[in-house]
Amino acid sequence: MTRLLALVSVAGLAGVAVANPTTSGQGAVTGGASQRSTIIDQQPAGTGIGRVSQAFGDFPDFSTLGFDDFTLSSAYNLTSLTVYGVEAGDGSFNAAVRYAIVDVASNTPGVVYAAGVGVQVGSDLQFDLTGVTLGAGTYWLAAWVDRPFTGGGQWFWAEAATANGSESFFHNPGGGFGFGTNPTAGTAIFGGPSDLAFTLSGDVVPAPSALALLGLGGLVASRRRR
């Protein structure tokens, strides 16, 4: 089975194509009246290389999640997430498209700050994060598809052209790929450190002092109208 299931997908091998970078409608909005901004933008490296991030219902020992960290300098109301991929199968077999924002790079994190489902558009995964608020700090992002290998093939999370914070991690708790069952830095498996490609968008949460000023301005305006 290890000869059939792959850890890495490379464009040009086994008919794998490079993903076309796209963002969701929300993620594409920057600035303007909506005040939405791109918080993290790790675009694909353009090499066509991706790392497996998939739950295999038919071969659970090979189920593997990829993780990459990101840091927020202040609190944000998140709006959208696009995770760039390399497709080597058939997305119509997806049972679900998922993301999680957690405290550590592990399938069994201590804290899950946010989690949900999205859709696959082309090779990429898109998520609406409306209602998710994160404070300043460092977090780990996981994104994956629930899809059987039989008929569905594989989806891979594209490598990024950036090197921000920690390198990405890989966790195959069932040990099917033969690299143990603990979270492992990508360098130990893939030969070099790399980020994974995604775009995270949102709005800065106004500071309490700013909110107070807005409230005061509203009170003054109300008194003037009287």
N, C-alpha and C positions, 0 to 999 in steps of 0.2 A: 504493500500500500504506500510506503514511503516513496516509491518510484512514480506513483500516480499523483499524489498530493504534493504540491510544491510550496516552499517557503517564500520564494522570490519569483516574481514574474518580470521578464525582460522583453521589451518590444522587439519584434522580429523573430522571437522564438515561440514555437507552438501557436503561431498566429495571434499573438497578443498585440494590441494596438495601444498607442499612447493616448491617455485621456486628454480630452480637450478641456482646459480650465474654464469653468463657468461658475457664476455665483447665483444664489437665489435672488428674487426680486428685492427682498429686504436687504440682503448683504450688499447689493450693488449700490444702495443709497448711501452717499457720504455727504455730511454737512447739510446745508440748506435748512429749510424751515423745520424738518423733522429732527434735526440735530443728531441724526444717526451717524456713526462713524465706524470705520474699520479699525478694530482694536488689534487684532493679530492677523497678519497676512503672510503666510508661508506658502508661496506658490510652488507647483511641481518643478522639479529640477530639469525636466525636459528630456530625461534619459530613457523614459519608458519603464523604469524600474519601480516595482511596487513590492510591498511586504504583506504577507497574508494576514488578514484580520477577519475571521469568519468562524461562525459556529456551525459545525457540520452535524446535523441531526443523525445522519447515517453512519458517521465515523467520529463519534464524540471524543475519542482519545486524541484526535488531531485538531480539535477546536482550539483556536488561537486568537488572542486579542493583541493588537498593537496599541501602544501608549506613547503620547508625547506631552511634554509639560508646557505651560504658558504662565506668564506672570502679569497680573493686573496692578497698575500703579495706584489705582483708586477704585472705588466701588462703581459697578456698572449694572444697568438694566440691560441684559442681553436681548438681542432681537433675532439673530439668525446665525446659522453655522453651515458652512459648506466644506465637505471633506472630499478631497480629490482622489480619484481612484484609477486603477488599471483593470479593465474588465477582461477576464479570460474564460467567460462562461455565458450563462443566460440569466439575466436579472429577473426574468419572469418567474423563476423558481424561488425567489425570495419569500420566506415566510414572514420576515420582518427586517427593517433597517433600523439600527439602534445607535444611540450614543450614551455616554455616561461621563460626568465630570466628577472626579474622585480625588482622594488625598494622596494615594500612592499608586504606583504602576503595578497593579495586581488585579486578577480576576476576583479576589476577595478583599476589597478595600476596607479600611476602617470607617470611612465616611463617604457617603454618596451625596454630593451637593446638588446634583441634578441628573436626570436621566429621562429618556423618552424615545419615541419612534419618529421616523421621517420617511422619505421616499428616495428612490434612486432615479436620477435623471441622467441619461447617458451613462457615463462611467462614475459619476459623482454622487455622493450622498448629501441630501439637503434636509435641514431641520429648522423648524420654527421654534425659537427659544423665548417667545413672548411670555413674560411672567417669571423668568429666571433672573434673579439678582445675586451677584457675587461681590463680596468685599475685596479690598486690596489683598493680594497674596499670590502664592504659587499653587497651581492646580495641575492635575493630570487629566488629559482627554483620551477617551477610548471611543472608537467608532467601528462598527462592524455590520455584517449582514448575517442573518440566520438563513442558511440555504444548504440543501443537501448537495454533496459532491456529485452524486449520481444524477445525471441530467442537467444539473445546474452549474457544474464546474466551479471555478473559483473567482473571488473578487480580491483585489490587492489594494492596499493603501499606498498611494504614490509617495515616493521619497521627495523631500523638499530641497530647494536650492539654498536654504538657510541653515544656520547652526546657532540656534538661540537656546540659552539655558542648558539643561541636561540633554544628552542624546536620547533618542527614542528607545523604548523597551519593548520586549516581546514576552508573552506569557502563554505557554502551552501546558496547562496544569495536568492534562492527561498523559503527557510525555510521549505522544505518538511520533513526534519528529526526531526523538532521540537526543534532545538537548537538556534533559532533566525536566523537572516539574515546577521549578521556581522562576519568578520573573528574571529575565536576562537582558543585559544591555545589548543593543544591536551590534556593537563592535565584535562581541564574542561569536556571533553567528554569521553576520553579513560582511565582515571584513573591514568595516569602518564606521565611524559615528555619522549619524544623519538625523535630521528632523523629518517629520512626516507632514504632508501638505494639507493645510486647511486654512480657511478664512473665518474669523469670528468677528461679528459686528454687534454694536450696542450703543447705548446712551450713557453718558456719565451721570451718576446719581448726584443731584445738587447737594452741596454742603449745607448743613443746618443754618449757617449764617446767611447763605444765599436765599434759602427758603424764608427765613425771617424777614429779609429785606423785601422779598416779593409780597409777603403778607402785609408789611407796613405800607408798601406802595399802594396796595389795594384799599387799605383803610383810608389813606389820604385821598385817593380818588373818590371814594364813597362820600367822604365829608364835603368835598368840593361840589359834588353833584347836589348835595342838600342845599 
